[in-house]
Amino acid sequence: MGDLIRRVVMVLAGTVGVLIAWINVENQTPWPLVLLRAVLGIAIIAAAGLVVGFILMRTALRRHYENWLAQSRRPAGHTR
């Protein structure tokens, strides 16, 4: 799950960086500003991906823990 999130975020960040650079080059923006805006866009996407990944992994771990807790509370002779 973590690898999938990382790959999706990297693809999105790369796409955003290219789109921002292309739009700024088309508007004849100076190169240092193009680079700064592209890096800033990539950083924003990476930060958002980090937060989303943290929330998804936390939710998955909580569900795993709740399932484990429910199984450990069964009586000793009880089987399904």
N, C-alpha and C positions, 0 to 999 in steps of 0.2 A: 504494500500500500504506500509506504513511504517513497519507494523508488518511482512509482507512477506519479505521485504528486510532484516529486522533484523534476521528472521529465516534462510534465505538463507546464510547470512554472518556467523551466528553462526555455521551452519552445515559445511560450507567451512572451517572456521577457525579450527574447531575441526578435520576435516579430514586432513588438512595440518599439524596440530600439531602432530597427530598420525603418519602420513607418515614420517615427519622429524625425529621424535623420533625413529621410526622403522629402517629407513635407517642408522641413526647414531649408534644405538645399534648393527646392523649387521656389521658395520665397526669397532666395539669395541672402540668407542669413549668414553672418560671418562664421567661419569654421569653429572657432573656440566655443561659440554659443551653441552651435549644432551639437558638438561633442558633449557639452555640459547638459543640454536638454535630453539627449539620448541616454546618457549615463543616469540622469535623474529618473527618467521613465523606467529604465531597467531596475533601478534600486527600489522604486515604488512597487513594481510588480513582484520583485523578490521578497520584499517585506510583507506584502499581502499574502503571498504563497506560504511564507513562514507561519503567519498567523493561522491561515486556513489549515495547513498541515498539522499544526499543534492542536487545534480544536478537534480535527478528525481523529488523530491518534489518541487524544485524551478520551474521546467518546468510545472508541473501540476498546481501549484498555478498561474503561469503566464497565462496559457491557461484559467483557471477559471476566472481570472480577466479580460482578454480580452473578454470572452463571456459575462460577466456581464456588461462590458463597452459598448459592442455593443448593448445589450438589453436596457440599460438605455438611449441610444441616439435615440431611436425610437420616432417618433411623438406620442403625447398623445392618439389620436384616432385610431392609427394603430394597427390592430390585424392580426394575420396570419391565 
